[in-house]
Amino acid sequence: MNPLSIKDGGRRWLTTVGTRMPRTVVAVDDRITAGEAFRLAASGTGLAWYGDFPGARNLLTALSRRCGTATGKPFQEQRNQQSRRARILGRLLVPLDPGHVLPLRRGPDVREACTEVYGPSKAASLVSLRELLGVVGAHEWRVKGVEIPALGARIHPHHGVFSPVRGEYVDLVARTPLPAKELAFDIGTGTGVLAAVLAHRGVERVVATDNEPRALACARENFARLGFSGLETLEADVFPPGRAPLIVCNPPWLPARAHTPLERAVYDPGSRMLKAFLDRLPRHLEPGGEAWLILSDLAELLGLRRRGELLDALERSGLEVLGREDIRPRHPRAADPRDPLHAARAKEVTSLWRLKTGRLTTRAAPAPD
């Protein structure tokens, strides 16, 4: 092993998740044992790999096995274990030459995938192998797309934008009777899949909002690919200006801290987005209109939210429940006993809550959020 000076070597640090480059980085190859690599990575040392690419992947797998699992443990303990695992695995690094060329023997061509995420590069760099594999995987999904039966077409997710692989919530929006077809708001649109389903069902105009520019870029690309007219995107914290007779929101389902940008689609500290949506909804829903709130009960099953908390929040906001559509998850993790959350996922139900404003709130004029 040789100490590697990133500054002297002229390699910059690449990351999309905000992690810092390890203070100490050593150059390694296939002569290092998995045990020694784990000891160094667990102590905070970065391992810059200069063997062949399959060797790097094999070492990452060996490190992952040594990290262990947290199956059957309380949720927060599992999250802590996952965070520690991510830190350790993130310290196995690979070099990229200018133009995002991977110089390792038998390595894949990662130039297009890296340019999509990091932008053009004229400098040599270092990147976590785990992150690079995620970037390449996201590029493959972006090219291939995810089949959405309710659309009869594919949605193409971008890196860092939650992929609609859990089709049950899409099915809920596709089958629930529409209260109106002239206008709908899609709050937190992500890939734009729900806005596209609404347009496919005949909604004439859909305003899709998100506070992440990368999500809006992804949604716009999907809308253009699908060829729907009447689909608009707007960067907003929650709501666009004005009112609509139909407002759809699929917020993050778990009130916990997100560790990466992608996790923000799943984790929402203190249920901030959910609370903001419910608090402001009466100012944006037309009298007689419906809001569709899509929510899983996984948070309740994990003990992160008590059962009556949602109903209490609806009452505080002056909202009434018109009805509820339920569906069981069909994704592979729901039936995988190796999943750390298997016990809860096996009981999970995803619901579409049909909401309306009460008598005291329908008269309120729209106000700036």
C-alpha positions in Angstrom: 0.0 0.0 0.0 1.2 3.4 -0.9 0.0 6.8 0.5 -1.8 8.7 -2.2 -1.8 12.5 -2.2 -5.0 13.6 -3.9 -3.8 17.1 -4.2 -0.4 16.1 -5.6 -2.0 13.6 -7.9 -4.5 16.2 -9.2 -7.5 14.1 -8.7 -10.7 15.8 -7.5 -13.4 14.2 -5.4 -16.7 13.3 -7.1 -19.9 12.7 -5.1 -23.6 13.3 -5.5 -24.5 12.6 -1.8 -22.4 15.2 -0.1 -19.9 12.8 1.5 -16.4 14.1 2.2 -13.3 12.5 0.7 -11.4 10.4 3.3 -8.6 12.4 4.9 -6.2 9.5 4.4 -6.2 7.6 1.1 -4.0 4.7 0.2 -3.4 3.1 -3.2 -4.3 -0.7 -3.2 -4.7 -3.5 -5.6 -5.5 -7.2 -5.5 -2.6 -7.9 -3.1 -4.7 -6.5 -0.2 -6.7 -9.0 1.8 -10.4 -8.4 2.4 -9.7 -8.4 6.2 -7.1 -5.7 5.9 -9.2 -3.6 3.6 -12.1 -3.8 6.0 -9.9 -2.8 8.9 -8.7 0.3 7.0 -12.1 1.3 5.7 -13.8 0.9 9.1 -11.1 3.1 10.6 -11.8 5.9 8.0 -9.1 5.3 5.4 -10.0 5.5 1.8 -8.8 2.7 -0.5 -8.0 3.9 -4.1 -8.1 0.7 -6.2 -5.6 0.3 -9.0 -6.1 -3.4 -9.8 -8.6 -4.6 -12.4 -12.3 -3.7 -12.3 -13.6 -7.2 -11.5 -11.2 -7.3 -8.5 -12.7 -4.0 -7.2 -16.2 -5.4 -7.4 -15.1 -8.6 -5.6 -13.5 -6.6 -2.8 -16.7 -4.5 -2.5 -18.7 -7.7 -2.1 -16.3 -9.0 0.5 -16.5 -5.7 2.5 -20.3 -5.9 2.3 -20.3 -9.4 3.8 -18.1 -8.2 6.7 -20.5 -5.3 7.5 -23.2 -7.8 8.5 -27.0 -7.2 8.6 -29.5 -5.8 11.0 -32.4 -8.1 10.2 -34.9 -8.3 13.1 -33.5 -5.3 15.0 -35.5 -2.1 15.7 -35.9 0.4 12.8 -33.5 3.0 14.1 -30.9 0.4 14.9 -31.2 -0.9 11.4 -30.9 2.7 10.0 -27.7 3.2 12.1 -26.3 -0.1 10.8 -27.1 0.9 7.2 -25.5 4.2 7.7 -22.3 2.7 9.0 -22.3 0.1 6.2 -22.6 2.9 3.6 -19.7 4.8 5.1 -17.4 1.8 5.1 -18.4 0.6 1.6 -18.1 4.2 0.3 -14.4 4.3 1.2 -13.5 1.9 -1.6 -12.6 4.3 -4.4 -11.7 4.1 -8.1 -9.9 6.6 -10.3 -11.4 8.3 -13.3 -9.3 10.0 -15.9 -10.3 13.2 -17.8 -13.6 12.7 -19.7 -14.8 10.2 -17.0 -12.6 7.4 -18.5 -12.3 4.5 -16.1 -8.6 3.4 -16.5 -8.9 0.0 -14.7 -8.4 -3.1 -16.7 -11.6 -4.9 -17.9 -13.6 -1.8 -16.7 -16.9 -0.7 -18.4 -17.4 2.5 -20.3 -18.8 4.9 -17.8 -18.4 8.1 -19.7 -22.0 8.7 -20.7 -23.4 7.7 -17.3 -21.0 10.0 -15.4 -21.5 12.9 -17.7 -25.3 12.7 -17.1 -24.7 13.0 -13.3 -21.5 14.9 -12.8 -21.4 16.9 -16.0 -18.4 17.1 -18.4 -15.0 16.6 -16.9 -11.5 17.7 -18.0 -9.9 16.7 -14.7 -8.8 13.4 -13.2 -10.9 12.3 -10.2 -11.7 9.8 -7.5 -15.2 8.4 -6.9 -16.6 5.8 -4.5 -17.0 2.5 -6.4 -20.4 2.0 -4.7 -21.6 5.4 -6.0 -20.2 4.8 -9.4 -22.1 1.5 -9.7 -25.2 3.4 -8.7 -24.6 6.0 -11.4 -24.1 3.3 -14.0 -27.3 1.4 -12.8 -29.3 4.6 -12.9 -28.1 5.3 -16.5 -29.3 1.8 -17.5 -32.7 2.5 -16.0 -32.8 5.9 -17.7 -32.2 4.2 -21.1 -34.4 1.2 -20.5 -37.2 2.8 -18.6 -39.8 1.3 -16.2 -42.9 -0.2 -17.8 -46.1 1.4 -16.4 -49.1 -0.7 -17.4 -51.5 2.1 -16.5 -49.8 4.2 -19.2 -49.1 1.5 -21.7 -45.7 3.1 -21.9 -42.4 3.5 -20.0 -41.2 6.1 -17.5 -37.5 6.9 -17.6 -36.1 7.8 -14.2 -33.0 9.9 -13.8 -30.2 9.4 -11.3 -31.4 10.7 -7.9 -35.1 10.6 -8.8 -37.2 7.8 -7.2 -38.1 5.1 -9.7 -41.8 4.0 -9.9 -40.9 0.4 -9.5 -43.6 0.1 -6.8 -46.6 0.0 -9.2 -49.4 -0.3 -6.6 -49.6 3.4 -5.9 -49.8 4.1 -9.6 -52.6 1.6 -9.9 -54.5 3.4 -7.2 -54.4 6.7 -9.1 -55.3 4.9 -12.4 -58.4 3.3 -11.0 -60.0 5.9 -8.6 -62.9 7.8 -10.2 -61.9 11.3 -11.3 -63.9 14.2 -9.7 -63.0 16.5 -12.6 -61.0 16.6 -15.7 -60.2 20.3 -16.3 -57.2 20.7 -13.9 -55.1 18.8 -11.4 -52.1 19.5 -9.3 -49.5 16.7 -8.8 -47.5 17.6 -5.7 -43.9 16.2 -5.5 -44.1 14.8 -9.0 -40.7 13.1 -9.1 -40.5 11.3 -12.5 -43.9 12.7 -13.4 -45.5 9.3 -13.5 -48.7 10.3 -11.6 -49.2 13.4 -13.7 -48.8 11.3 -16.8 -51.4 8.8 -15.6 -53.8 11.7 -15.0 -53.2 13.1 -18.5 -53.6 9.6 -19.9 -57.0 9.4 -18.2 -58.2 12.6 -19.8 -57.3 15.4 -17.4 -56.8 18.4 -19.7 -54.2 20.3 -17.7 -51.8 19.0 -14.9 -49.4 21.2 -13.0 -46.6 19.1 -11.6 -44.5 20.6 -8.8 -41.3 19.5 -7.1 -38.6 21.3 -5.1 -35.8 19.2 -6.8 -34.6 20.6 -10.1 -33.3 17.1 -11.2 -36.8 15.7 -10.6 -38.4 18.5 -12.7 -35.9 17.9 -15.5 -36.8 14.2 -15.4 -40.5 14.8 -15.5 -40.2 17.2 -18.4 -38.2 14.6 -20.4 -40.8 12.0 -19.7 -43.7 14.3 -20.6 -42.0 15.1 -23.9 -41.3 11.4 -24.6 -45.0 10.5 -23.9 -46.3 13.3 -26.1 -49.0 14.5 -23.7 -50.1 18.1 -24.0 -51.3 20.1 -21.0 -48.6 18.9 -18.7 -46.6 21.7 -16.9 -43.8 21.6 -14.4 -43.1 24.2 -11.7 -40.4 24.4 -9.0 -42.3 24.9 -5.7 -41.9 23.9 -2.1 -45.4 22.3 -2.1 -48.3 23.9 -4.1 -48.4 26.0 -7.2 -50.5 29.2 -7.0 -54.3 29.0 -7.2 -56.8 26.2 -6.7 -57.6 22.9 -8.5 -60.6 20.5 -8.3 -58.1 17.6 -8.0 -54.9 17.6 -6.1 -52.7 14.4 -5.9 -49.8 13.9 -3.5 -47.6 10.9 -2.8 -45.3 12.2 0.0 -42.4 10.4 1.5 -43.9 7.7 3.7 -41.4 7.4 6.6 -40.8 10.2 9.2 -37.0 9.7 9.5 -33.9 11.4 8.3 -32.7 10.9 4.7 -29.0 10.1 4.3 -28.9 10.7 0.5 -30.8 12.8 -2.0 -32.6 9.7 -3.4 -33.8 8.8 0.1 -35.7 12.1 0.3 -38.4 10.4 -1.7 -38.9 7.9 1.1 -37.8 9.6 4.3 -39.3 12.9 5.6 -38.0 14.1 9.0 -40.9 14.9 11.3 -43.3 14.3 8.4 -42.7 17.9 7.2 -44.0 17.5 3.7 -47.1 15.6 4.8 -47.9 18.2 7.4 -47.3 21.1 5.0 -49.5 19.5 2.4 -52.4 19.0 4.8 -52.0 22.4 6.5 -52.1 24.3 3.1 -54.5 22.1 1.2 -57.7 24.0 2.1 -56.2 27.1 0.5 -55.7 25.3 -2.8 -58.5 22.8 -3.2 -61.6 24.1 -5.0 -64.9 23.7 -3.1 -66.4 20.4 -4.0 -63.0 19.1 -5.2 -61.0 16.1 -4.0 -57.4 15.7 -2.8 -55.9 12.2 -3.2 -53.3 11.5 -0.5 -51.3 8.3 -1.1 -49.7 6.9 2.0 -48.4 3.5 3.2 -49.0 2.4 6.8 -45.4 1.2 7.0 -44.6 4.0 9.4 -47.2 2.8 11.8 -46.1 -0.8 11.5 -42.5 0.3 12.3 -43.7 2.4 15.3 -42.6 5.7 13.7 -46.1 7.1 13.7 -49.1 6.3 15.8 -52.3 5.0 14.1 -54.5 8.0 14.8 -51.9 10.7 14.0 -53.0 11.1 10.4 -56.7 11.4 11.3 -55.8 14.0 14.0 -53.9 16.0 11.3 -56.8 15.9 8.9 -59.2 17.1 11.7 -56.8 20.0 12.6 -56.7 21.1 8.9 -60.5 21.0 8.6 -60.4 18.1 6.1 -62.9 15.2 5.8 -62.4 11.7 4.4 -64.6 10.9 1.5 -63.3 7.4 1.1 -60.2 5.2 0.9 -58.8 2.8 -1.6 -56.4 0.1 -0.3 -53.9 -2.1 -2.1 -51.2 -4.6 -1.0 -47.6 -4.1 -2.2 -46.5 -6.4 -5.0 -42.8 -5.5 -5.1 -40.2 -8.3 -4.4 -39.0 -6.9 -1.1 -42.5 -7.4 0.4 -42.0 -11.2 0.2 -38.3 -11.3 0.9 -37.5 -12.7 4.4 -34.0 -11.4 4.1 -35.2 -7.8 3.9 -34.4 -6.1 7.3 -38.0 -4.8 7.3 -39.7 -8.0 6.2 -42.0 -8.4 9.2 -43.5 -4.9 8.6 -43.5 -5.1 4.8 -45.4 -8.4 4.9 -48.3 -6.5 6.6 -48.1 -3.2 4.7 -51.0 -1.6 3.0 -50.9 1.4 0.7 -53.9 3.7 0.7 -55.3 6.5 -1.4 -57.2 8.8 0.9 -59.9 10.8 -0.8 -60.2 14.1 1.1 -62.4 17.2 0.9 -62.4 20.5 2.7 -64.9 21.1 5.5 -67.4 23.9 5.6 -65.1 26.3 7.5 -62.2 26.0 5.1 -63.9 26.1 1.6 -64.5 29.9 1.9 -60.8 30.7 2.5 -59.2 32.6 -0.3 -55.9 31.3 -1.7 -52.9 32.8 0.1 -49.2 32.8 -0.6 -47.5 29.7 0.9 
